[in-house]
């Protein structure tokens, strides 16, 4: 689908005829990562006015379910999630399950990410549905689980997973 002129598609929709050539970019060039909840004890969970996106919500869904959150008591040192953020699982029992992603499409002001994931926030506009699809595609999944390190529990580095 790409012409002899590198990075220019052979066919374009009319509204994209004058668009620039395609560029391959690393996620690390297009956004920043942030941590999930930190410094919490079990006493902070199950109550409170804030919500957090559960690990299983990220693990199971390419687009996070907005109603699959739990209550947490929050402090001012936590990172709120925003529309279009991508969540990455950081740990699993198998390398194939490390680095699973989920995109957040919520606009709540008081929602946070669990401590077993990290978030990625694009600095430019990227279609969140595209990210949800491409980051769960077989080609990207194969690249992710190669990065998994461990023996009985596998982990992935933020820097390696989003390519700085």
N, C-alpha and C positions, 0 to 999 in steps of 0.2 A: 504494500500500500504506500510505500515511500518512493518518491521519484529519484532520478539520478542526482538531482540536486539534493544533497544530504539534508535530512530533517524537514523536507517539505512534502506533504502528502500528495499523492497523485490526484486524489479527488477531494474537493472541499465543498462544503455547503456554501451557497452564495454569500451569506453574511460573513463568511470567514475568508473570502478570496484575498483580501489585503492584509490578513493577519500575519504576524511574524512567524519565522520558522520555529519548529518545535525545538525545545531544549530539554535535555536530560539533566535533572537537578537532584541533589541529595535532599532528603527531608530536613536535615540539619541546617541547610542554607535557607530554607523557607519558613522556619518556625523555631520555637524553643520548647524545651521540656520543663516539666515541673513535677514535684513530688506529690504523692498522695498524703493522706493523714499521717501525722507524726506526733510522737510524744503522748499518745493516748493509752489509757489502761482499759481493762474490760469494764470498769465502772462508768466509763464515758459513753458506752454504747447501750442502745435499747431505749433511750429517752433523749430529751432535748428537742430544741426547735429546728435544728438543722437536719439535713438528709445527707447520706453518702451513697454513692454508686457501689454496689457490692461486687466482689471479685467474680462471682458466678454470673452476674449480669454481663460483665465484660467478656468473660470466658465463652459464654453461650451465644452472644448476639453480635452480629456485625454492626448493627445499630442498637445502642443500648435502650432498653425499655425504661421509659420515664417513670413508670410506677414500680419498678423493681429496685427500690432504695430502702434503706433502714435509717432509723433515728440515731443521732449522735449529739452529744454535748460538745460544742465547738468553742475554740478560742481564736483570737485575732491572728495567730501565726500560721493559719492554714490557707491553702490555695483553693479558691472557688473554681468550679468548672464553668465553662462557657459554651455556648452554641458553637458547634464545629470542632470542638476539642476531640482528639483521638486518645484513647486509653490503651495502654499496652500491659499485658500480664508480664510480670518479671520472673516468675518462678513456677515450676511444675514438676511432676514426677517423671515426665518423659520430655525429651527434647522437642518432639513434634508439637507439644502444647505450650511451649514458651513463646512469648511475643505475639500472642493472639491479640487482635485489636477490636475495638468497638468505638463507634463515633457517637458523640452526644449531640442530640438535637433539641435539648431542653433550654428554656430561658429562665429557669428559677434562679433567684438571687442567693439562695442559701443552701446550695448543694456542693458536695465535696467528693473527692475520689478516695477509695479505700487505700490502705497502706501497702497492699501487695501488688499495686499497679503504679505506673507513672503516666502522666499526661503529656500530650504534645499539643501545642497551640500554634497553628499556622499564622504567619505574619502577613500573608497575602491571602486573597480570596481563592479558596479551593473548594470545589463542589463537594460537600460532605458525603453525598451518595457515591460519588466517584471514589473517594478515599475508602469508604466502607467496602466497596467492591474490590478495588485493586489490592488493598492491604490484606484481604482474606483470600486472594487468588492463590492458586497452586504455586506459581512461580515465586511469589513473594514469601509464601509460607516455607518453601524449600530453602530460601535464603536465610530466613529467620532461624529455623531449627538447627542449621549448621553453626550458628553463633552460640547456641546453648552450651553452657559449661557446667560440669558437675558429674557426680557418680550416682548417688541415690536420689538426689534432688538437683534439678537443673535450673540455672539462672541465666539471665541475659543482661548485658550491660546497656544502659541508656545510650551511651555514645555509639556503641557498635550497632544498635538496632535502628537508629534513625540516621546514621551515616554522616558524622561531622568530618 
